[in-house]
């Protein structure tokens, strides 16, 4: 059992890591893409947003497919299609074609995370499930943090188009490894105290009537506004406003995201160990601290202070992400976890659609500071939603 969990976690971690490196290469290359295609900040933001549009449209159907078809098959097929579309991203010759490819990439990626969560639930004991999710999910901030060291020099040497070909090749090589070595699931029962039996699967519409799920979705939506906003516009801010070289700005922008990785890991461990019955006691103080530090970041004009406040803010924000996923895995039966996580992640991706464009519009019309002020809206949404979650003690037990 322990071996199955460890092997699964490593393979899923690497899968997310490769995907993040490919996605972040576009963000690092955004100033070059804007120059090549003569794009304004709103159009540059659209390159990021259109990906999340495709993702949001297909996340819930993707979760349903993961429940019906099995997590392993979905993950491997996703990886192959992702590699093909990533390679096509580097081959485009127009802004319109780039938008189409980015939309299709989001569409293809949509079932991946629901399938990942289902794969973890099927291969991990309930008492370490949130910790395992946090370890696997930490590949996202780690990949984002490593991208400037790996992708930025690659872009500088080869060009942004050629860099996408390299990441696509890595994805193609990883797919057969996953198919061969990802262990069979050993968990069939639901992790939740409210679980239904396999013979009585959870009705689809009952998930839409689950108030807890929608409040958690709203929380994740607010968190994503902050994370995507920082991920999208901080590198460009450092390059265009603070006049740092692309490799230097990428390095500086990666530091807060690497620190947020510690929040992912700590959040999962703390929730499993101490706070699985005290969700609000963990997330509300974390969100309050994050909001205060985010305000200080926006008001700071010094690069070092800006990055310091951003780093600590994202750390506290990341502390809350894994408890949201962990609580979802505890209150939703495993037979519906793919669909439920699809609903949860759709909320986050909807925020990701509008955030880059909205911030780009504010930056173009006013300033970067005005654009970053929209991050406080996301922090506020997450904080208010956290106050509305009142679970009975029995509902937070396995």
N, C-alpha and C positions, 0 to 999 in steps of 0.2 A: 504493500500500500504506500509506504513512504517513498519507495523507489519510483512508483508510478507518478506520485505527486511531484517529485523533484524533476524528473525527466520532462514531464508536461510543462512545468513552470519555465524551465530553461528554453524549451523549443518555442513556447508562446511568447516569452520575453524577446527572443531573437527576432521572431516574426514582426512584432510591433516595432522593434528597434529599426529594422530595415525599412519598414513603411514610413516611419518618422523621418529618417534620413532622406528618403526620396521626396517627401512632402516639404520638408524644411529647405531643401535645395531651391525650391521655387521662391520661398520667402527671402532667402539670402540674395537670390538673383533678381528680386523685384526691381531694384533701381536700374539694372541692365536691361531687363525686359521693357520697362517703361521708356527707356531711352531708345531701344531698338524699334519699338512700335509707336513711339511718340504718344505716350499715355499720360493723362493727368492723374492725380491721386485717387479720384473716384474710380477711374477705370482700373488702376492698379489694385485697388481694394476689391473690385469685382472679380479679379482673377482668383482671389482667395475665397470670396463669398460664393461664387458659382459652384465651387467644389462642395461646400457645405449645403447648398441647395439640393444638389443631387443626393447627397448623403441623407438629408432630412426626409426627402420624398420616399426613400426606399428603406429607411431604418426599421420601421415597424413591420412591413412585409418581409424584410430580411430576417427579423427576429422570429417571425412565424415559420419561415422556411427552415431556420436553424432548429426550431423545436421539432419539425416534421422530418427533416432530411438527415439530421445529425451534424454535430459541430465540426468533426474532422473533415468531412467532405466539403463543407462550406468554406472552411479556412484555406484548404489547399487550392480550390477553384479560384477563390478570391485572389490568392497570391499570384497565380499564373496570369489572370486577367489584369491585375494591378501592374505586373511587370510589362505586359504588352502596351498598356495605355501610358505608362510612364515613359517608355521608349518613344511612343508617338508624340508625347509632349515636347520632346526635344527636336522633333521633325517638323513642327508647324511653321508656317511662313506668314501667318496673319493673326491678328488679335482675335478675330471671330473664331478661327479654328482652335486657338488656344482655349477660349472659353468653352467650346464644345467638348474638347478632350478633358478639361478640368471638371466639367459637369459629369461626364461619364465616369471619371475616376471616383468622384464622390458616390455615384450611383452603385458602382461595383464594390466600394469599400463599406457600404452601409451595413451589410450583414456580418461584417467581421467581428466587431466588438460584442454583439449579442451572442455570436457563436463562441467567442473566447470565454465569456462569462459562463456560458453553459458548459463548455469544455472543462473549465476549472471546477465548477460545481459537481461535475460527474467524476472527477479524478482527485478530489481533495476532501478530507474529513471536515465536518462542519465546524469543529472548534478552531481550525486554522484557515478557514476559507477566506476571510477578509484579509488576513495577513498575506496569503498567497496572491490574491487579487492585487494587493498593493505592490507586491514585488514585481508581478508581471506588468502592471500598469506603470511602474516607475520607469519602464523602458521609454515611455513618451518623453518625460523631462530629461532623462539621460541622453536619449537620441537627439533631442533639441539642443542640449548642452554640448554634445560632441560634434554636432553638425558644423559649427564654425571651424573646428580643428580639422575635420575631414572633408567637408563639402566646399567650404570657402576656398581653401587652397586648390581644390580640384577645379572649381569654377574659374579661378584666377589663371590656372595653367592651361586648361583645355577649353573653357567656355561653358556657359550654362547648359547649352544643348547637349554637349558631349557628357557632362556630368550626369544628366538624366539617363543616358545609355548605360553608364557604369552601374548605377543603382538598380536599373531594370534587370541587368544581367545577374546581380546578386539575388534578386527576388526569384528569378527563374531557377537558379541553382538550389535555392532553399526549399522550393515546393516539393521535390521528390524526397528530400530528407524528412520533411514533416509527414508525408504520406507513409513512409516506411517506419519511422521511429516514434511517432506520437502514440502512447500506450492506449489500450482499450479502456473505456470507462468502467469504474467499479461501483459507483454510487448510482442507485436507481431510485432511492426514496427521496422524498422532498426534504429540504433542509429546514422547512418552516414549521412552526407550531400550528399553523393554519393549513397545513398541507392536505391535499386531497389524494386519494389513492390513484394508482396508475389506471385503474379501471374506470375512474371517474375524473377525467381530465378537467382542468379548470376552464370554465366557459370563457370565450374570448371577451364578451361584453362585460363580464364581471371585473376584468382588469380596468376597464374604462370607468367603472363606478367606484374604484378603490381610491378614496380620498388621500390616503397616505402616499400612494404612488404619484399622484399629481402634485402634491406638495414637495415631494422629493425631486420630481422633475423640474419644478419651478426653482428650487434651490440650485440644481445643476445648471439650469439655464443662466442664472445670475452669475455663477462661478465662471461659466464659459465666456460670458461677456468680458470679464476681466482677463482671463487667460489668453483668449484669442486676440483681444485688443493689444495686450503687451507683446504677444508673439508676432503679430503682424506689423505693428508700427514702431516699436522701439528700435529695431535695427535701422529702419529708414530714418528715424529721428536722429539717431547717432551719426548716420552718414551725411544727411543733408543739413541738419541744424548745427551739429557739433563738429562737422567736417572731419570725421574719423575715416580712415581707410576701411575698405570693406572687410578685410580680415580682422582689423582691430575692433570695428563696430560689432562684427559677429561674435568675437570673443567676449566683449563687454556685455552684449545682450544675452549671452549664454549663461553667465554667472548666476543671475536670479533664477533661471530655469533649472540649473543644476541644484541650487539650494532648495527649490520647490520639490525636487525629487526626494529630499530628506523628509519633507512634509508628507509626501505620499506614503513612504515606508513607515514613518512614525504613526501616521493616522490609522493605517490598517492594523498595526500591532497594538496600539492603545485601545482601539475599538474592540478587538478580539479579547484582549486581556482584561481591560478594566471598564469599558464604557458601553458594552453591548446592551446593557439595561439602562444606560444614562446618556442617550443620544444627544439630547438638548444640552446637557452639562458640558459636553465636549465641543459641539459645533458653534453654539452661540458666542462664548468668549473668543473662540478662534476667529469668527467672522467680525466681531467688534474690533479686535486688534488689527486685523487685516484692513478694515475700512479706514481706521485712523492713519495707519502707515501709508495707505494708498493716497490719502489726502496730502500727507507730507511729501510724497513723491511728486505729485502734480505741482505743488507749490515750489519745489526745488528747481533752481536754475543751474546748480553745480552738478556735473556729470557723476562724480563719485557719490554725492549725497542722493542723487536720483536713483542710482543703481542700488545703493544700500537700502533705501526705503522700499524700493521695488522688491528686492530680495527677501526682506523680512516679511513684507506683505504677502508675497506669493507663498512663502513657507506656511504662514498661518492659514491662508486660503486652501492650500493643498492638504492640510490636516483634516479638512472637512470632506474631501472628495471620496475617500475610501469608506468612511462611515456611511455616506449616502448609498454607495453601492452595496456595502455590507448589510445595511438594514434592509435594502431591497431583497437581497438574497435570503434574509431571515423571514421576511413576511410574505414572500411570494413562493408558491409551490414550484418545485423544480420542473414539473411538466409544462409550466408556462413562463419559465425564467427567460427564455429567448425573446418571447413577445414582450414581456414586462420590461426587460432591459432595452428593447427597441423603443418602447414608449419613453423610457427615462432618457435615453440618449438622443431621441428626436428633439426633446426640449433643449438640450445643450446645443445641438446642431442648428436649430432654428435661430438661436442667439448668434451662432457663428456666421450665419448667412448675412445678417444685417450689420453686425458690429464693424467689420472692415470697411464697408461702404459708408456707413454712418460716420465713422471716425474720419474717413477720407474726406467726406463732405465738409465736416467741421474744420478739419485741418486746412482744406483749400479755402474755405470762406473766412476763417478766423486765424487759428494758430494751432500748433501741436498741443499746447496746454489746454485749449478748448476741446480738442479731440480726446485727450486723455481724461478730461472731466467726465466723459460718458462712462468711464469705467466705474465711477461711483454709483451709477444707476444699477449696474450689475451687482455690485456689492450690496446695495440696498435691497434688491429683489431677493437675494440669497438670505440676507439677515431677517427680513420680514417673514419669509416663508419658514425659516427655522423656528420662529416663535409660534407658528401655527400648528406645529407637529406635536400632538399630545398622545403618545401611545401608552396603553396599559402595560404594566410590567410583564404580564403573561404574553403579550403580543411581541415582546422583544426577546423571548426565549426560544431556543431550538426545541 
